[in-house]
């Protein structure tokens, strides 16, 4: 573990829109002796714990989620102070506290300072164990953010002593489609399928089932996550996500629930499809519209690529064949665009709400997601167009991951054995914060970031791309 005086690590900063490197102490912003002394004084009460500054860089709950997950994986105590110090309501929210209690249960750990609005916690982990767990925020707190915190721990969880099972089942209750958090559809159709493709057999059994949608302010949603543990002695494999490939399909679902009329979903879906249609026409890319069951012969090759998007079941029912040539650019093959509207039945949603989720799939298996929530006073057409514009911007950049996936993959790069890499847009503040936390808790991990030319002829943006590389720690049971 890191010494109490701090360790020099590579920090990422930006000046004049150019990536630069600077050295700073591992304990947060720590560039001055006064800041370091203050933090040492704050940590005197917990001399055996590594201190993490919860206000560094992005300064949000992501620091807490990553730090506590790594603490559980490493079996090392941590102290996190100044939690969400710059937020309107600093400290722990019910969702953050529920996530902490969840990891505490997974590793039989001990949490000090576990109260709503607490700005400092000390976490002492035990041994992670596969099992059946439940986490209920009792609010509209995000289920997906709790998945982010628990998933790395469960991938390296020991088998249950009684049942000898190596598969964990996690029931999450709260908000499934909320502001300031990934919607449940993003994890189902972008994050988890990406991990399955990148990590291979290590993530083959990952599954996230949406039982019931829950919206702000009532919550009441439910999702069930299944996570297989890696065999003892095995680490996550290194991976790369560099080649964007050619756009093959865009799938989307606009959903409504409760008192929100079904026609709102239809208007969101139609607006999103119109935006995509116009953009692809401007790029002179041939497109085929509608579900796979109605596709003409010319689109057969594109339809054959397995869809992980929101309409995957409908596409499969339409007779999509095995992916002949998947992973290779398919010149001359039109893109399939399928945006549908659904009204959730009462047993599939709690309360009133709606939104849209779009997923793009490329010839190399890259997945890009974009979403928007229905809001009072905002036209349905504006909601659908916002999601479409976000997705199209991600596709135009030439990056191999979207901006939301960047930071969510950082912890898996750090855990893996070997060097992993991904091509992305300029690293977001969330991404830079995740890297900083990884380096503070894992001395052997090394991240580097370099500018890169765009991949493929379909790249039409002048935006600079970046290659993030990480020599991982090779964590294992």
C-alpha positions in Angstrom: 0.0 0.0 0.0 1.0 3.6 -0.3 3.1 5.2 2.4 1.5 7.9 4.6 3.6 10.6 3.1 2.2 10.0 -0.4 3.5 8.7 -3.7 4.3 10.6 -6.8 2.0 9.5 -9.6 1.2 10.6 -13.1 -1.5 13.2 -13.1 -3.5 14.3 -16.1 -4.2 18.0 -16.7 -5.2 20.2 -19.6 -3.8 23.6 -20.6 -4.5 25.4 -23.8 -6.5 22.4 -25.1 -3.3 20.3 -25.0 -2.8 17.2 -22.9 0.1 17.7 -20.5 1.6 15.7 -17.7 2.4 16.8 -14.2 3.5 15.3 -11.0 1.6 15.5 -7.8 1.1 13.6 -4.6 -1.2 10.6 -4.7 -3.5 12.1 -2.0 -5.7 14.2 -4.3 -4.8 17.6 -5.4 -1.9 17.7 -3.0 0.4 20.0 -4.8 1.2 22.1 -1.7 2.7 21.0 1.6 -0.2 22.7 3.4 -2.8 20.6 1.7 -0.8 17.4 2.3 -0.4 18.3 6.0 -4.1 19.0 6.4 -4.9 15.6 4.9 -2.4 13.8 7.1 -4.0 15.4 10.1 -7.5 14.2 9.0 -6.2 10.7 8.6 -4.5 10.4 12.0 -7.6 8.8 13.4 -7.3 6.0 10.9 -3.5 5.4 10.6 -3.8 2.0 8.9 -6.1 3.3 6.1 -5.1 4.9 2.8 -6.7 8.3 2.7 -8.5 9.4 -0.5 -9.6 12.9 -1.2 -13.3 12.8 -2.2 -13.2 16.3 -3.6 -10.4 15.7 -6.1 -11.0 16.4 -9.8 -14.7 15.5 -10.6 -15.4 15.3 -6.9 -18.5 13.2 -7.1 -19.8 9.8 -6.0 -17.7 8.0 -8.7 -14.6 8.5 -6.4 -16.4 6.7 -3.6 -17.6 3.9 -5.8 -14.2 3.1 -7.4 -12.3 3.5 -4.2 -14.5 1.2 -2.1 -14.6 -1.4 -4.9 -10.8 -1.5 -5.1 -10.6 -1.6 -1.3 -12.8 -4.7 -1.3 -10.7 -6.3 -4.1 -7.4 -5.5 -2.4 -8.4 -6.3 1.2 -7.0 -2.9 2.2 -8.7 -0.3 4.4 -9.4 3.2 3.1 -10.6 6.5 4.5 -12.5 8.8 2.1 -13.0 12.4 3.3 -14.6 15.5 1.7 -17.1 13.3 0.0 -19.0 15.3 -2.7 -17.7 18.4 -1.0 -18.5 20.7 -3.9 -22.1 19.4 -4.5 -25.3 21.3 -3.6 -26.0 18.6 -1.0 -22.5 17.4 0.1 -21.9 14.0 1.6 -23.6 10.6 1.2 -27.1 10.4 -0.4 -29.3 7.3 0.3 -28.0 5.8 -3.0 -24.4 6.2 -2.1 -25.0 4.8 1.4 -26.9 1.8 -0.1 -24.0 1.1 -2.4 -21.6 1.2 0.4 -23.7 -1.2 2.5 -23.9 -3.5 -0.5 -20.1 -3.8 -0.9 -19.8 -4.1 2.9 -22.1 -7.2 2.6 -20.3 -8.7 -0.4 -16.9 -8.6 1.4 -18.1 -9.0 5.0 -16.5 -5.6 5.7 -17.0 -2.8 8.2 -18.2 0.7 7.4 -17.6 3.6 9.7 -19.4 6.9 9.0 -22.3 5.3 7.2 -25.0 7.9 7.5 -26.8 10.1 5.0 -25.0 13.4 4.5 -21.8 12.0 6.1 -18.7 13.6 4.4 -16.2 11.0 5.6 -16.1 7.2 5.8 -13.7 4.5 6.7 -14.1 1.2 5.0 -12.4 -2.0 6.3 -13.0 -5.0 3.9 -13.1 -8.7 4.6 -13.1 -11.4 1.9 -15.4 -11.0 -1.1 -17.8 -13.9 -1.5 -20.3 -14.9 -4.2 -23.9 -14.9 -3.0 -27.4 -13.5 -3.2 -27.6 -9.9 -2.3 -30.3 -7.2 -2.2 -29.8 -3.4 -2.3 -32.8 -1.1 -1.9 -32.3 2.7 -1.9 -35.9 3.3 -0.7 -35.7 6.3 -3.1 -35.3 7.0 -6.8 -31.5 6.5 -6.3 -29.8 4.9 -9.3 -29.7 1.1 -9.5 -27.1 1.4 -12.3 -24.6 3.2 -10.2 -24.8 0.4 -7.6 -24.1 -2.0 -10.4 -20.9 -0.1 -11.2 -19.7 -0.4 -7.6 -20.6 -4.1 -7.1 -19.7 -5.6 -10.5 -15.8 -5.5 -10.1 -16.1 -7.0 -6.6 -18.4 -9.9 -7.7 -16.1 -10.8 -10.7 -13.4 -11.7 -8.2 -15.7 -13.1 -5.4 -14.9 -16.4 -3.7 -17.4 -19.3 -4.1 -20.1 -19.7 -1.4 -19.0 -22.1 1.3 -22.4 -23.8 1.6 -23.6 -24.1 -2.0 -20.1 -23.8 -3.7 -21.8 -21.5 -6.2 -19.6 -19.1 -8.1 -22.5 -17.1 -9.5 -23.8 -14.1 -7.6 -27.3 -12.7 -7.9 -27.9 -9.1 -7.0 -31.4 -7.6 -6.7 -31.4 -3.8 -7.0 -34.3 -1.5 -6.2 -34.6 2.2 -6.8 -34.5 4.3 -10.0 -33.7 2.6 -13.3 -34.1 5.6 -15.5 -32.9 8.7 -13.7 -31.0 11.9 -14.3 -27.2 12.1 -13.7 -26.8 8.3 -14.0 -26.7 5.8 -16.9 -30.2 4.4 -17.7 -30.7 0.7 -17.2 -30.8 0.2 -21.0 -27.2 1.5 -21.3 -25.9 -1.2 -19.0 -28.0 -3.9 -20.7 -27.2 -3.0 -24.3 -23.8 -1.2 -24.1 -21.7 -1.8 -21.0 -22.3 -5.4 -20.3 -22.2 -6.6 -23.9 -19.0 -4.7 -24.3 -17.5 -6.4 -21.3 -18.6 -9.8 -22.5 -16.9 -9.1 -25.9 -13.7 -7.7 -24.4 -13.3 -10.1 -21.4 -14.4 -13.3 -23.2 -15.3 -16.3 -21.1 -14.6 -14.3 -17.9 -17.8 -12.3 -18.5 -19.8 -14.7 -20.5 -22.5 -15.2 -17.8 -23.1 -11.5 -17.1 -26.8 -10.8 -17.3 -28.9 -7.8 -16.2 -32.7 -8.2 -16.2 -35.1 -5.3 -16.0 -38.0 -6.3 -13.8 -39.7 -3.0 -13.4 -38.8 0.6 -14.4 -38.6 3.2 -11.6 -38.5 7.0 -12.1 -37.9 10.1 -10.1 -39.2 10.9 -7.5 -40.9 7.6 -6.5 -38.3 5.1 -7.5 -39.8 1.6 -7.1 -37.8 0.1 -10.0 -36.1 -3.3 -9.8 -33.3 -5.0 -11.7 -31.6 -8.3 -11.2 -27.9 -8.7 -12.0 -26.1 -12.1 -12.3 -22.3 -12.2 -12.2 -20.1 -15.3 -12.5 -16.9 -15.2 -10.5 -13.5 -15.9 -12.2 -11.8 -19.2 -11.3 -9.3 -19.0 -8.4 -5.9 -17.7 -9.7 -7.3 -16.2 -12.9 -7.2 -12.5 -13.7 -9.3 -10.5 -16.2 -7.6 -10.6 -19.6 -6.1 -7.4 -21.2 -8.2 -6.1 -24.1 -8.3 -3.4 -26.7 -11.0 -1.3 -28.2 -9.3 0.7 -31.0 -11.0 0.0 -34.4 -14.4 1.7 -34.7 -15.4 -0.2 -37.9 -18.4 0.6 -40.1 -21.9 1.4 -38.8 -24.1 -1.6 -39.3 -27.3 -0.9 -37.3 -29.0 1.5 -34.9 -31.6 0.1 -32.6 -33.8 2.2 -30.3 -36.7 2.0 -27.9 -38.8 5.0 -26.8 -40.8 4.0 -23.7 -43.6 5.5 -21.7 -45.3 4.4 -18.5 -48.1 5.3 -16.2 -50.0 8.4 -17.1 -47.6 9.4 -19.9 -49.5 8.7 -23.1 -48.2 6.1 -25.6 -48.3 8.7 -28.3 -45.5 10.5 -26.5 -43.3 7.5 -27.1 -44.3 7.3 -30.8 -43.3 11.0 -31.2 -39.9 10.4 -29.5 -39.2 7.4 -31.7 -40.3 9.2 -34.9 -38.2 12.3 -34.1 -35.1 10.1 -33.4 -35.5 8.1 -36.6 -36.0 11.3 -38.6 -32.7 12.8 -37.2 -30.8 9.6 -37.9 -32.3 9.3 -41.4 -31.3 12.8 -42.4 -27.8 12.4 -41.0 -27.1 9.2 -42.8 -28.5 10.6 -46.0 -26.1 13.5 -45.6 -23.3 11.1 -45.3 -24.6 9.2 -48.3 -24.9 5.9 -46.4 -27.7 3.6 -47.5 -30.1 2.7 -44.8 -32.9 0.1 -44.4 -35.7 1.1 -42.0 -37.8 -1.3 -39.7 -37.3 -4.5 -37.8 -35.2 -7.3 -39.2 -38.3 -9.4 -40.0 -39.2 -6.8 -42.7 -35.8 -6.3 -44.2 -35.2 -6.8 -47.9 -32.5 -9.1 -49.1 -30.1 -6.3 -49.6 -29.9 -5.8 -45.9 -29.4 -9.5 -45.0 -25.7 -9.2 -44.2 -26.3 -6.2 -41.8 -29.2 -7.9 -40.2 -27.1 -11.0 -39.6 -24.9 -9.2 -37.2 -26.3 -10.0 -33.7 -28.0 -7.0 -32.2 -27.4 -6.2 -28.5 -29.6 -3.1 -28.7 -33.0 -2.6 -27.2 -34.8 -4.4 -30.0 -32.5 -7.5 -30.0 -35.3 -9.9 -29.2 -37.4 -8.6 -32.1 -34.5 -8.8 -34.5 -33.7 -12.4 -33.4 -37.4 -13.3 -34.0 -37.1 -12.0 -37.5 -34.7 -14.8 -38.4 -31.3 -13.1 -38.1 -28.6 -15.6 -39.0 -25.3 -16.2 -37.4 -22.8 -13.4 -37.9 -21.0 -14.4 -41.0 -18.1 -12.0 -41.3 -18.9 -10.2 -38.1 -15.9 -8.1 -37.0 -15.0 -7.2 -40.6 -16.0 -4.0 -42.4 -18.9 -4.8 -44.7 -18.5 -2.5 -47.8 -21.7 -1.7 -49.5 -24.0 -3.1 -46.8 -26.7 -0.7 -45.7 -27.2 0.2 -42.1 -30.3 -1.1 -40.4 -32.3 1.4 -38.4 -35.0 0.2 -36.1 -36.6 2.6 -33.6 -39.7 1.4 -31.8 -42.1 2.7 -29.2 -43.5 0.8 -26.3 -45.9 1.6 -23.4 -44.9 -0.4 -20.3 -47.7 -2.3 -18.7 -48.4 -1.5 -15.0 -46.4 -4.5 -13.7 -43.3 -3.4 -15.6 -43.1 0.2 -14.3 -43.8 2.1 -11.1 -45.0 5.6 -11.5 -45.1 7.9 -14.5 -42.2 8.4 -16.9 -40.6 7.9 -20.2 -37.5 8.2 -22.3 -35.6 6.8 -25.3 -32.5 4.6 -25.6 -30.5 4.3 -28.8 -27.7 1.8 -29.5 -25.4 1.7 -32.6 -23.5 -1.4 -33.5 -20.5 -1.4 -35.8 -18.8 -4.1 -37.9 -16.0 -4.5 -35.2 -18.5 -5.0 -32.4 -18.3 -1.5 -31.0 -21.4 -0.3 -29.2 -22.4 3.3 -28.7 -25.3 4.4 -26.6 -27.3 7.6 -26.2 -30.4 8.4 -24.2 -32.8 11.1 -23.1 -35.6 11.3 -20.5 -39.0 12.7 -21.0 -39.4 16.0 -19.1 -42.4 18.1 -18.2 -42.5 21.1 -20.5 -40.1 19.5 -23.1 -41.6 18.4 -26.4 -41.4 14.6 -27.2 -39.8 15.5 -30.5 -37.0 17.4 -28.7 -36.3 14.4 -26.4 -36.0 12.0 -29.4 -33.8 14.4 -31.3 -31.5 15.0 -28.4 -30.8 11.3 -28.1 -30.2 11.0 -31.8 -27.9 14.0 -31.9 -25.9 12.6 -29.1 -25.5 9.2 -30.8 -24.6 10.7 -34.2 -22.0 12.9 -32.6 -20.4 9.9 -31.0 -20.4 8.0 -34.3 -19.0 10.9 -36.2 -16.0 11.3 -33.9 -14.3 8.1 -35.0 -13.7 6.9 -31.4 -14.2 3.3 -30.6 -16.2 4.0 -27.3 -18.6 6.7 -26.5 -18.0 9.3 -23.8 -20.2 7.5 -21.2 -18.3 4.2 -21.6 -14.8 5.8 -21.2 -14.8 6.1 -17.4 -16.8 2.9 -16.8 -14.0 0.8 -18.5 -11.1 2.3 -16.5 -11.4 0.0 -13.5 -11.5 -3.1 -15.7 -8.3 -1.9 -17.4 -6.7 -1.5 -14.0 -7.8 -4.9 -12.8 -6.7 -6.8 -16.0 -3.4 -8.6 -16.5 -1.4 -7.1 -19.3 -1.8 -3.9 -21.3 -5.3 -2.8 -22.4 -6.2 0.1 -24.7 -9.1 2.1 -26.0 -9.5 4.9 -28.6 -11.8 7.7 -27.4 -12.5 11.3 -27.5 -10.7 13.7 -25.1 -10.8 11.9 -21.7 -13.7 13.3 -19.7 -13.3 14.6 -16.2 -14.9 11.4 -14.9 -12.3 9.4 -16.9 -9.4 11.4 -15.5 -10.8 11.1 -12.0 -11.2 7.3 -12.3 -7.5 7.1 -13.5 -6.4 9.1 -10.5 -8.2 6.8 -8.1 -6.8 3.7 -9.8 -3.2 5.0 -9.5 -3.7 6.0 -5.8 -4.8 2.5 -4.8 -2.8 0.4 -7.3 0.9 1.5 -7.3 1.7 -1.1 -10.0 -0.8 0.3 -12.5 0.4 2.6 -15.2 -1.8 4.7 -17.5 -0.7 6.7 -20.5 -2.6 8.9 -22.9 -1.5 9.9 -26.4 -3.2 11.7 -29.3 -4.1 9.5 -32.3 -5.2 9.9 -35.9 -8.8 8.9 -36.7 -9.7 5.3 -37.7 -11.5 4.7 -41.0 -12.8 6.7 -43.9 -16.1 7.3 -42.2 -14.5 9.7 -39.7 -15.6 13.2 -40.7 -14.9 15.2 -37.6 -11.8 17.3 -37.0 -12.0 16.4 -33.3 -8.8 14.9 -31.9 -8.8 11.3 -30.7 -6.9 9.9 -27.8 -5.5 6.5 -27.0 -5.7 5.4 -23.4 -3.4 2.6 -22.5 -3.1 0.8 -19.1 -0.7 -1.8 -17.8 -3.0 -3.5 -15.3 -2.4 -5.0 -11.9 -3.6 -8.5 -12.8 -5.8 -8.8 -9.7 -7.0 -12.3 -8.9 -8.4 -14.4 -6.1 
